[in-house]
Amino acid sequence: MEEKARKRSINAWAMYDWANSTFVTTVAAAVLPVYYASVAVQSPNPNTATIYWGYTTTISLIVIALIGPILGAMADFSGTKKRFLTYFVFLGVTGTALLYLVQSGDWLIASIFFILGSVGFSGANVFYDSLLPHLAKPEEMDRVSSRGFALGYLGGGIMLAINLSMIMLAPEGKAGLFTRICFLMVAIWWLVFTIPLWRNVKEPPRRVLAGEENFNPFRASIGRLKGTFGEIKKYRQLFKFIVAFWLYNNGIGTIIYMASIYGKELQFSDVTIIGTLLMVQFVAAPFAFLFGKLGSKMGTKHAIILSLIIYTLIAIGGYFLYKEIHFWLLGFAVATVQGGSQALSRSLCGRMMPKSKSAEFYSFFSISEKLAGAVGPFLFGVVSQIMGGSRLSIVSLIVFFILGSILLVKVNEAEGIDIAKAEEMALVHKELV
């Protein structure tokens, strides 16, 4: 019975990827960037929308990077990972729904509402990820993490297919209205499909250490963060991996956030841009499962490095992007590695951290992800502004993939896992309640 309940909770956990990935596909990657460039930003210069979007994305990611570690440590101390997840889900759903109000020339409120939705999405993911080590056994983590990403691609793809059909089949003069209705649909989908997690995933046990019994959550979180920074040498393999992830995820995050706006700058059709992103969702799902198995066979770290080699070739190919067929081909290439690289990074990080500090450490993982997402689009926007175009912005991403791979090679995965196990045992002996 316990094993059946555990599997149910794992499936419910993975379903949250199905729930929130619609924000990535419709809002962050496909429909909103096109609507933002075509409607919200009224400028004769197509590069203006690219610049505004790059800066908007930067702000949204920096916000969660700043508050994530404190909230993560507070959640570990107070035993409220699910509660914090819920707060951010409602913030994200609200920001997404408010995008319905954006019309011609409303680029500023579009940016504000997107920032709210993005902070909600990213913040909830910190606590969603932190539940993984409590649900899956170490040998299951690659497969479970990959299952979540695969379901995310399927859910995001289905919603994007519906949204694309709505926009393409909209009555004459109603495409804008139907686009805004798509944002409402994403908000509803996200909220409804989070219910299985709320119902079936239990809050991990609270662990208060000796000396913390009279602390309030904020004071405890600050103390734990100071302790973690003071013990960086102890977790050197984990932090080495997080830095490597920060480097290579600069490239991955920039491709995800800037692909549509780049395609729009090159004057590709909306059907090509959104259609390619739709194709990516369905191709990426089986490849996410494949990389989960590949990680078990060749090692998680080596599978990630393989994906980064492919990403390097994609960035080089992006410089030579002139025809719409090229956009489709590069989209297919991205689909083969996007889910796998992220799923395996999440599971490898989870195996090298003590479970009792999962929210705290996943917040650092999230910081790495968000600052990467902030630096990449910001650099993309700056280079685009200086050069008057974005081709050099695309090819410059190879620096992140190469440097990230070099540092990842130096990560001793086995040592990091052993340290996490030893530290978890030590925390058990320090436990007060």
C-alpha positions in Angstrom: 0.0 0.0 0.0 2.8 2.4 0.9 4.6 1.7 -2.4 1.3 2.3 -4.3 0.9 5.6 -2.5 4.5 6.6 -3.3 4.1 5.9 -7.0 0.8 7.9 -7.0 2.7 10.8 -5.4 5.5 10.5 -8.0 2.9 10.6 -10.8 1.1 13.6 -9.2 4.5 15.4 -8.9 5.3 14.8 -12.5 1.9 16.1 -13.5 2.8 19.5 -12.3 5.2 19.8 -15.2 2.2 19.1 -17.4 0.4 21.9 -15.6 2.9 24.7 -15.7 4.7 24.0 -19.0 1.9 25.7 -20.8 3.3 29.0 -19.4 6.6 28.3 -21.0 5.2 27.3 -24.4 2.3 29.8 -24.9 3.4 32.7 -22.8 7.2 32.7 -22.5 8.3 31.1 -25.8 5.6 31.3 -28.5 2.4 33.3 -28.5 3.2 36.2 -26.1 6.6 37.1 -27.7 4.9 37.3 -31.1 2.0 39.3 -29.8 4.4 41.5 -27.8 6.4 42.3 -30.9 3.4 42.7 -33.3 0.8 44.4 -31.1 2.1 45.5 -27.6 5.2 47.2 -29.0 4.3 49.8 -31.7 7.6 50.6 -33.3 8.8 50.8 -37.0 12.1 49.2 -35.9 11.6 45.4 -35.4 14.7 45.3 -33.2 12.9 47.5 -30.5 10.7 44.6 -29.4 13.8 42.3 -29.1 15.4 44.8 -26.8 12.3 45.4 -24.6 11.7 41.6 -24.4 15.3 40.9 -23.4 15.2 43.5 -20.6 11.7 42.3 -19.4 12.9 38.7 -19.2 16.0 39.9 -17.3 14.0 41.7 -14.6 11.7 38.7 -14.0 14.5 36.3 -13.5 16.5 38.5 -11.2 13.6 39.0 -8.9 13.3 35.3 -8.1 17.1 34.9 -8.0 17.2 37.5 -5.1 14.4 36.1 -3.0 14.7 32.4 -3.8 17.5 31.3 -1.3 15.8 33.0 1.7 12.4 31.5 0.9 14.0 28.1 0.3 15.7 28.0 3.7 12.5 29.2 5.3 10.5 26.4 3.7 13.0 23.8 4.9 12.9 25.2 8.4 9.1 25.6 8.7 8.2 22.5 6.6 6.2 24.5 4.1 7.5 23.6 0.7 4.0 22.9 -0.7 2.6 26.1 0.9 5.3 28.3 -0.8 4.7 26.4 -4.0 1.0 27.3 -3.7 1.7 31.0 -3.2 3.8 31.2 -6.3 1.4 29.2 -8.4 -1.4 31.7 -7.6 1.0 34.6 -8.4 1.9 33.0 -11.7 -1.7 32.2 -12.6 -2.9 35.7 -11.8 -0.1 37.4 -13.8 -0.9 35.1 -16.8 -4.6 35.8 -16.6 -4.0 39.6 -16.5 -2.3 39.4 -19.9 -5.8 39.2 -21.3 -5.9 43.0 -20.8 -2.9 43.8 -23.0 -3.8 45.5 -26.3 -2.2 47.7 -28.9 0.7 49.7 -27.5 0.4 48.2 -24.0 4.0 47.0 -23.9 4.6 48.3 -20.4 1.7 46.5 -18.7 2.5 43.5 -20.9 6.0 43.5 -19.4 4.7 43.9 -15.8 2.1 41.1 -16.1 4.7 38.8 -17.7 7.1 39.5 -14.9 4.4 38.6 -12.3 3.7 35.4 -14.2 7.4 34.5 -14.7 8.2 35.1 -11.0 5.3 32.9 -10.0 6.4 30.2 -12.5 10.1 30.3 -11.4 9.3 30.6 -7.7 7.0 27.6 -7.7 9.6 25.5 -9.5 12.1 26.0 -6.7 9.7 24.2 -4.3 8.5 21.8 -6.9 12.0 20.7 -7.6 12.8 20.5 -3.9 10.1 17.8 -3.5 11.9 15.4 -5.9 14.6 14.0 -3.5 11.8 13.2 -1.0 9.7 11.3 -3.5 12.1 9.4 -5.7 14.8 6.9 -4.7 18.3 7.9 -5.8 18.4 5.3 -8.6 15.0 6.6 -9.8 15.7 10.3 -10.0 16.9 10.5 -13.6 13.8 8.6 -14.8 11.4 10.5 -12.6 12.8 13.9 -13.5 12.7 13.0 -17.2 9.1 11.8 -16.8 8.2 15.3 -15.5 9.9 17.0 -18.4 8.3 14.6 -20.9 4.8 15.3 -19.5 5.6 19.0 -19.5 6.4 18.9 -23.2 3.2 16.9 -24.0 1.0 19.2 -21.9 2.7 22.3 -23.2 2.4 21.0 -26.8 -1.2 20.1 -26.5 -2.1 23.6 -25.2 0.1 25.3 -27.8 -1.6 23.2 -30.5 -5.0 24.4 -29.3 -3.8 28.0 -29.0 -2.2 27.9 -32.5 -5.4 26.5 -34.0 -7.5 29.2 -32.3 -5.3 32.0 -33.6 -5.1 30.6 -37.2 -8.8 30.0 -37.4 -9.9 33.2 -35.7 -12.5 35.3 -37.7 -11.1 38.2 -39.5 -10.1 41.0 -37.2 -10.4 38.7 -34.1 -6.9 37.2 -33.9 -5.9 39.6 -31.2 -8.9 38.7 -29.0 -8.3 35.0 -29.5 -4.7 35.4 -28.6 -5.6 37.1 -25.4 -8.1 34.3 -24.6 -5.2 31.9 -25.0 -3.5 33.6 -22.0 -6.7 32.9 -19.9 -6.7 29.3 -21.0 -3.1 28.9 -19.8 -3.9 30.3 -16.4 -6.9 27.9 -16.0 -4.9 24.9 -17.2 -2.0 25.7 -14.8 -4.4 26.0 -11.9 -6.5 22.9 -12.6 -3.7 20.5 -13.2 -1.8 21.5 -10.1 -4.6 19.9 -8.1 -3.1 16.3 -8.2 0.1 17.6 -6.6 -1.9 19.4 -3.9 -4.0 16.2 -3.2 -1.4 13.4 -3.4 2.1 14.8 -2.5 2.7 15.1 1.2 4.7 17.8 2.8 8.2 16.4 3.6 8.8 16.3 7.4 10.0 19.4 9.1 13.5 19.3 10.5 14.5 21.8 13.2 18.1 21.6 14.4 19.3 22.1 17.9 19.7 25.8 18.7 16.9 26.8 16.2 14.0 26.0 18.5 13.3 29.7 19.4 14.0 31.1 16.0 11.4 32.6 13.7 11.5 31.3 10.1 13.2 34.4 8.7 16.0 34.3 11.3 16.4 30.6 10.9 16.7 30.9 7.1 19.4 33.6 7.4 21.3 31.4 9.9 21.1 28.4 7.6 22.2 30.4 4.6 25.2 31.7 6.5 26.0 28.1 7.6 25.7 26.8 4.0 28.0 29.5 2.7 30.4 28.7 5.5 30.5 25.1 4.4 31.0 25.6 0.7 34.2 23.6 0.8 32.2 20.6 2.2 29.8 20.8 -0.8 32.5 21.7 -3.4 31.3 19.2 -6.0 27.7 20.4 -5.7 28.7 24.0 -6.0 31.1 23.2 -8.8 28.2 21.6 -10.7 25.9 24.6 -9.9 28.5 27.0 -11.4 28.9 24.7 -14.5 25.1 24.6 -14.8 25.0 28.4 -14.6 27.5 28.6 -17.5 25.8 26.2 -19.9 22.3 27.2 -18.9 23.1 30.7 -20.1 23.0 29.3 -23.6 20.0 27.0 -23.0 17.9 29.7 -21.3 18.7 32.3 -24.0 17.6 30.0 -26.8 14.4 29.2 -25.0 13.5 32.8 -24.3 14.8 34.5 -27.4 14.1 32.1 -30.2 10.6 33.4 -31.1 11.6 37.1 -31.0 14.7 36.3 -33.1 12.5 34.6 -35.7 10.2 37.6 -35.7 13.2 39.9 -36.3 14.2 37.8 -39.3 10.6 38.3 -40.6 9.7 34.7 -40.5 5.9 34.0 -40.5 4.0 33.5 -37.3 3.0 30.0 -38.5 6.7 29.0 -38.8 7.7 30.5 -35.5 4.8 29.0 -33.4 4.6 25.9 -35.5 8.3 25.1 -34.9 7.8 25.6 -31.2 4.8 23.3 -31.3 6.9 20.7 -33.1 9.6 21.0 -30.4 7.1 20.1 -27.7 6.1 16.7 -29.2 9.6 15.8 -30.4 11.2 16.7 -27.0 8.9 14.4 -25.0 10.3 11.1 -26.3 13.8 12.5 -26.3 13.4 13.5 -22.6 12.6 9.8 -21.8 15.5 8.7 -24.0 18.0 10.9 -22.1 16.6 9.6 -18.8 17.6 6.1 -19.9 20.8 7.4 -21.5 21.8 8.9 -18.1 21.4 5.4 -16.5 23.6 3.7 -19.2 26.4 6.2 -19.8 26.3 8.3 -16.6 24.3 11.4 -16.0 27.2 13.8 -16.3 28.3 12.3 -19.7 24.8 12.5 -21.0 24.6 16.2 -20.2 27.9 16.8 -21.9 26.6 15.1 -25.0 23.6 17.4 -25.0 25.9 20.4 -24.7 28.0 19.4 -27.7 24.7 19.3 -29.7 23.7 22.7 -28.3 27.1 24.1 -29.5 26.4 23.0 -33.0 22.9 24.5 -32.8 24.3 27.9 -31.7 26.7 27.9 -34.7 23.8 26.9 -37.0 21.8 29.9 -35.7 24.3 32.3 -37.2 23.4 30.9 -40.7 19.7 31.2 -40.2 18.2 32.7 -43.4 15.3 30.5 -44.5 12.3 29.4 -42.6 13.2 25.7 -43.2 16.4 26.4 -41.3 14.3 27.5 -38.3 12.4 24.2 -38.5 15.6 22.2 -38.6 17.2 24.0 -35.7 14.0 23.6 -33.7 14.1 19.9 -34.2 17.8 19.8 -33.1 16.9 21.8 -30.0 14.0 19.3 -29.2 16.4 16.4 -29.1 18.4 17.8 -26.2 16.3 20.5 -24.4 14.3 18.3 -22.1 17.1 15.8 -21.5 19.7 18.3 -20.5 17.4 20.0 -18.0 16.0 16.8 -16.5 19.3 15.3 -16.0 20.7 18.5 -14.5 17.8 18.6 -12.0 18.3 15.0 -10.9 22.1 15.2 -10.7 21.8 18.3 -8.5 19.2 16.4 -6.3 21.5 13.5 -5.7 24.3 15.7 -4.5 22.3 17.6 -1.8 21.1 16.5 1.7 17.3 15.9 1.5 16.7 18.0 4.6 18.1 21.1 2.8 16.5 20.4 -0.6 14.5 23.7 -0.9 17.6 25.7 0.2 19.9 24.0 -2.2 17.4 23.9 -5.1 17.1 27.7 -4.6 20.8 28.0 -5.3 20.2 25.7 -8.3 17.4 28.0 -9.3 19.5 31.1 -8.8 22.0 29.6 -11.2 19.2 28.9 -13.7 17.6 32.4 -13.3 20.8 34.4 -13.3 21.8 32.4 -16.4 18.4 33.3 -17.9 18.9 36.9 -16.9 22.5 37.3 -18.2 21.9 35.5 -21.5 18.8 37.5 -22.7 20.4 40.7 -21.4 23.6 40.1 -23.3 21.5 39.1 -26.3 19.6 42.4 -26.1 22.8 44.5 -25.7 24.7 42.8 -28.5 21.6 43.1 -30.7 21.4 46.8 -29.9 25.0 47.5 -30.6 25.3 45.4 -33.8 21.8 46.3 -35.1 20.9 42.6 -35.4 21.0 39.4 -33.5 23.2 36.9 -35.5 26.3 37.5 -33.4 24.2 37.2 -30.3 23.3 33.7 -31.3 26.7 32.4 -32.2 28.2 33.9 -29.0 26.3 31.3 -26.9 28.9 28.7 -27.8 31.2 30.3 -25.1 28.7 29.3 -22.4 28.4 25.7 -23.6 32.1 25.2 -23.9 33.0 26.7 -20.5 30.1 24.8 -18.8 31.3 21.5 -20.3 34.9 22.1 -19.2 33.8 22.7 -15.6 31.3 19.9 -15.7 34.0 17.4 -16.6 35.8 18.3 -13.4 32.7 17.5 -11.2 33.2 14.3 -9.2 29.7 13.0 -9.2 30.4 10.1 -6.8 32.1 12.2 -4.2 29.2 14.7 -4.3 26.7 12.0 -3.7 28.7 10.5 -0.8 29.0 13.9 0.9 25.2 14.5 0.6 24.5 11.1 2.3 27.0 11.7 5.1 25.7 15.2 5.7 22.1 13.9 5.9 23.1 11.4 8.5 24.9 14.2 10.5 21.7 16.4 10.3 19.6 13.5 11.7 21.9 13.5 14.8 21.5 17.2 15.2 17.7 17.1 14.8 15.6 18.5 17.6 12.1 17.7 16.4 
